[in-house]
Amino acid sequence: MALPFRVRGGGMSPRAADAVVALVVALVVTVWTVLSGLDVDEPVARTVIAWVLIAVGCGAVAFRRRAPVAVAVVTLLACVAYYPVSAQDGPLMICFALALYTTAAEGRFVAAVALAAVTLLAVGLGELRQESGRRQIDDTSLAMLSGWLISLVAVGRAQRTRTAYLHEVEQRALAAEREQEARGRQSATEERLRIARELHDVLGHSIALINVQSGAVLHRLSKKPEPEVALAAAVEALEAVKATSKDALRELRATLGVLRQADEAAPTAPTSGLALLGELVERARSTGLDVRTELTGTPVPLAPPVDLAAYRIVQESLTNVTRHAGARTATIALDWRADELRLRIEDDGEGAPEELPLGSGIRGMAERARAFGGELTAHSTAEGFRVDARLPLATPASTITTSEGDPR
């Protein structure tokens, strides 16, 4: 099988290159034949036949890479017919030599060896049948012809090997380039998913709290309380909305900071983590939810990504409670152990129907836990709904299991 011939940057096409080679060979053969035949006298018919054979042999060279074996056969037959007919003894053998080399270089090694062997045997037998003193090629020339033919096939084979090696190197480079592009696209996709998850957690939590806070004050105002009471309720709700929106903007700036240009200043607000758990609890309490926290073990500093994941799990769980559960109380338990942090968020709400599919909020929490070698389960209980998460302080490879049932 012939290897593909790649043309780069405006270079000559393979067919044009073969045509140029054929013209050069034809020019050399023609000039050499004319010069060598200046003192030769032969019949016109023989001269015409000789030049026709020269034209056939040189013209066939233009097709040497499209049909290498056929061109080699045609040029060999042209030489076989030319040298007995013509007295000029021109260098038409050049055409066969080039065709034989091309046959080996294009991967037709067996055919090239066969043609070389046939040529050598035909020349040798023809000379041996000549009468003594009438031989055109002596034994030394015959040995040189053998070496010449063998060299042509060997060089063609070497060129074929080199071309195959370069082709393989090129294919490997292209494969590596494609793999690098695929890794880049995968990294970009993962980064987009991470940003989308962060935006979901930030905006979903904050907007849910603002919605609940606004709904609560509107419900109180709908009962037409005294002006002083109504004003106090409105002020309290607006302050809660202001605080919630302020925290949301802070976290939004931190999340979108990765999209800044290299010369832009980074956000100065602290990244979310368990250190801000108190503010998160207060915002949830402002909606009327009684949030309790429990702490066991000795807290230790967490790596920023793990710290953020723990915070987001608690944040998303509280968002689900305020939006869907209809609960009055919620408990956040942090259990610090030697090698892991256990989180438990449970409420006394309505729970979730078991037949409903898993919601995006729970899936996002599960992905966060899995990213650090932890696991997360979420399921309804007799008292309401419960989320359990395990986050290793180190991050070995692990699996994640998420129970079915929560639509949140």
N, C-alpha and C positions, 0 to 999 in steps of 0.2 A: 504494500500500500504506500502510495506516495505521500510524503509529508506536505502539509500546507505551506505555501510560499507566501510569506507576509510582506506586503509592500508598505513602507512607512513614509509618511511626510512627503508626498509628491514624487516618490521614486518611480522608476520605469516599471511597467507591468511585466509579468513573466513572458507573455507572448511577444511583446515588443523587444524584450531582451534577447529572446531566441531569434527573432528576425534580424536583429543587429549582428548577432554572432554568425548567422547564416550568410549575411552580406560580407562580413569580414573574411570568412572562410572562402566564399566564392571569389573575392578579390585576390586573395593570396594564391588560390589554385589557378585562377585565370592568368595572373601575371607570371607565375612560375611556369605554367604550361607554355605560354607564348614565348618566354625567354628561352626555355629549353628546346622549343621546336623551331627556332630560327634557321638552323642548319639541317633540318629534317625535311626530306621530300617523301610525301606519301599521297596516295590517291585521295581525291576530294571526298569520295563516299566514306572512306575511313575517317577522314577528318570530321565530317559532319556527325558521324555516329559517335565519335569520341567526345565532341562537344555536347551532344545530347546527353550522353552518360554523365558528363561533368555537371550539366545543369540539373539532372535528376538527383545526383548525389548531394550537391550543394543545397538544392532546394529542400531535400528531405531533412536537412539539419534544422530547419526552422520548426519542425514538429518533434524534435528530439525528446522533449519532456512530456508531451501529450501522448506519444506512442513510442516509447523508447525502444522496445524490442522490434517493432515493425520498422522503425527508421534504421536500426542497426542491420537488419536483414536487407533492406533496400540498398543501403550504402555498400554492404558487402557484395551483393549481386552486381551492383554498378561497377565495383572494382574488379570483380571476376570477369566481367565482360569488357571492361575498358583496357586493361593492360595487355591482353592478347591482341586486341584490335588496333590500338593506337601505337604509333612509333614514337610519339612525343614523350611518353613515359612521365606524365605530369604527376603532381603530388595528390591525386584524388584519395589516396589512402588516409589523408588527414580527416576526411569526412567520416570514414569508418572508425578511425581511432576516437574521434570525439563522440560518436554514437555509442561505441562500446563502453567508454568511460561513463556516459550518461546512463546507460542501462544499469550498470553496477551502482551508480550514485542514486538512482531512483528506486533501489531495492530489488531489482530483478537480477539478483546475484547468480542464480542457477543459469538463467538465460545467457548472462554475460560470459560465464565460464564455458558454457556449451558453444557459443559463437567463437570465442577465442580458440577453443580446442579444434573446432571444425576448420577455422581459418589456418591454423598451424598444420593440421593434418593434410589439408588440401594443397597448401604450398609445398609441404615436404614431399608428398607423394608425386605431385606434378614435377618437381625437380628431380626426384629419383628416376622417373620414367624418361627423362631426357637423355639423349646420347652423350657420351663423354665429349667434353669440350663445348657443349651447347647449353650448359646450365646458366641460368640468369642469376641464381643465388647460390653462393657456396655454403659450406657447412658453418663457417663462422657467422655469416650473415643470417643463416637460419637460426642459430643459437641466439643471436641478438634480437631477431624477430620474436622468438619465444619469450625472452626477457621483457621485451617491449610490450607484448600482449598481456603478460602476467602483471606487469607494472600498472598498465591501464586499469585492469580489473581491481587490483589491490588498492590503488589510489581512489577509484570510484567507491569501493567498499568503505574505505576510511572516511571519505567525505560523507557517505550515507550515515555512518556511525556518529560523526561529528554533528551533522544536521539533526539527527534524532536526539542527541544529547542536548543541543541548544533548544530544540523544540520542547523537550521535557522541562528544562530549566525555565523556559518562558511560561509554560503551563503552570508550573509550581508557583512562579511569581504571581501570575494572574489569580491562581487559587488563593494564595496568601493575601492578595489585595482584596479579593472578594470576601474572604473571611474577616479581614480587618474592617471592611465596610459593614459587614453583617454585625460584628461585635459593636461597632459604633452605633448602628441603628438600634441594636438591642439595648445598649446603655442609655441611648436617648429615650427609648420607650419606657425603660424602667424608671428613668428620672421623671418623665412626664407622669407616670403612674404614681410615683412618690409624691410629686407636687399636688396631683389631683386628690390623693388621699389626705394630704395635709389640709388642703382647702376644704374638703368635705368635713373634716373634723372641726376645723376652726369655724367656718361659716355655719355649718349645721348646728353646732352647739350654741353659738352666740345668737343666731337668728331665732332658734327655738326658745332660748331664754327670753329674748326681747318679745317674742310673740306671747309667751305665757305671762310675762310681767304686764304687757299692755292689756291683755285680755282680763287679767285679774283686776286692774284698776278700773277698766271700763265696766266690769261687772259690779264693782262697788259703787261707781258713780251712777249706774243705772237705777240704783235704789234711792237716788235723790237724798243723800245725807245732808247734814248741815254744811253751809259754805266752808266753815273752818275745817271740818273733817274732810270734805271733798278736796280742798286745797292741799291739805297735808298728804292725803293719799296720792294726789297727782304729783306733788313734789317728790314723794318717796319713789314712785314709779319712774319718774323721769331721771332721778339720780341713779336708780338701778340700771335703766336703759343706757344712760351715759357711760357708766362704769363698764357695762358689758360690751358696748360698742367700742370703747377705748381699748379694752383688752383684745377685742377681735382685730382691730386695726394694727395693734402692736404685733400680734402673732401673724397677721397677714403680711406685714412688711418683712418679718423675719423669714417667712416661708418663701416669699418671692425674691428674697435677696440673692438667691442663686442665679436669677435671671438678669442681674445687673451686669453692666459692662465692666471691663477690667479696671477702668479709670474712675468708676463711680465709688462713692463712699459706701461702706457696708453699714447696715442698720446697727444702731447702738443699743437698742432695747435687748434685755436678756432673753435668751431662748427659753421656751416653755419647758418645764420639768416639775418634778415633785416638790421643788422648793416653792412653787406657786400653787400648791394644792389647796392651801387655805383660801386664796382668792377664788379658786374654782368652787369651793364649797360654799363660800359666802354668796356667790352669784346664784348658785342653785337654791340656796335658802331664800333668796329674795323673791323667788316664785311661789313661796309658801310651802316648799318641800322641807321636811325635817331631816336634815342630813347629819349623820353621826359618823365619826371616824374612830377607828381602833388601830392601835399600833403595838406590835409585839416584836421583840428582838431589838438589836442595835442597828440603827441605820448606818449605812456606809455610802461613800460617794459612788455614784454610778457613772459609767461612760455616757457622754451626752446623747448618743443615739438611743441607748437603753433607757435613760432617764426620760427622754421625750416619748418613747414608746409607752412607758408606764403611765405617763401623764395623759397621753391620748386615749389609752384604754379606759382610764377613769372618766375622762371628759366625754367620750362617746357613750359610755354606760349611763352617765347622768343625763346626757341629752335624750337617750332612749326612754329613760324613766320619766322625764318631764313631758315628753311628746306623746308617749304611747301608753304608759303603764297606768296612769290615774292613781298613782301611789301617794300615800301621805308621809311615809318615812323611807329613808334609804340609808344603808350602812356601807361604809368604805373601810375595808380591813387591809392593812399592810402587814405582812408577816416577813420580817427580815431573817433569813437563815444564813448558814455559813457560805453556801455557794449559790443561792438563788433568792429571788424576791417573789413572794406569793401575794397576789392581789385577789380580793373578793369584793364584789359589788352586788348587793342584793336589795330588793325592795319588797314592799307588801302590796304591790299592785295586782293587776289582773292577769299577769303572765302572758304567754303567747300560745295561740293554737298550734298543736303539734303538726297539723297537716299543712301548714303554710311553709313555703320555701324559705331558705336562709336569706336574710336581708343584707344589703351592702354594708351597713354599719358593722354588723357582727363579722362579716367576711374581712373587712378592713382591719378590725382588731386582731383577728386570727392571723392575718398576713404579717402584721407587726410582730406578734409573738414568735411566729415561725422564722422570721428574718434573723432572729437572735438565738435560735436554737430552743425556743420555749414552746409552749402549747397554750391553748385557750379553749375552754368549753363554755357553752351558754345554753341554759335550759330553764324551763319553768319548774317551780317548786310548789309545795302545798301552800306556802305563804305568799308566793308572788313569782319573781324571776331572779335568777342568779347567774353571775358571770364569774368564772374562776380563771385566773391566768397565772402562768409560771414563767418568769424571766430569769435565766441563768445570769449570774454576775459575770461569768465568762460566757463565750458564745460558741460552743461546739455545735456541729451539725446535728440537727434533730428533726423530728416530725411534728406535725400539728394535727390535732383532732378538734373538730368543731361540731357540736351537736346540732341536729336539725331542730327547727321549731320557731326561732324568733324571726318575725318579719322585719325587725327593725334594723 
